[in-house]
Amino acid sequence: MNTAGRNSITARSKARKPVHPPVVSLGALRSAAGLRIDDILDRLEEETGVRPGRGTISAIENGHRGASREMVEALEAAYGLAPGSIMTSYEPRATQKNFIASA
């Protein structure tokens, strides 16, 4: 291959857009693994000592409810995922103690 051909290949590979991993819902992941919500709840209870409600996990799986960083870490363990596998843009709501009263 001549130098021009190699430079052309290099230029094309540099121009490629980054590849992002596929987005898979937690519900789809759970179903594909043959797990029920109760299985996830059992695993969460083992991991954290707290058993969330079925509705909580269902809402998180369907994107109707956010999850704290601690919950995301527990969910990763419950679903058998590597740490950092679940990505979210959830930010906790502000509470009254977070507001400064104006005088």
HELIX and SHEET records of a PDB file:
HELIX    1   1 THR A    3  ALA A   15  1                                  13    
HELIX    2   2 LEU A   26  ALA A   32  1                                   7    
HELIX    3   3 ILE A   37  THR A   48  1                                  12    
HELIX    4   4 ARG A   54  GLU A   61  1                                   8    
HELIX    5   5 ARG A   69  TYR A   79  1                                  11    
HELIX    6   6 GLN A   96  ASN A   98  5                                   3    
END                                                                             
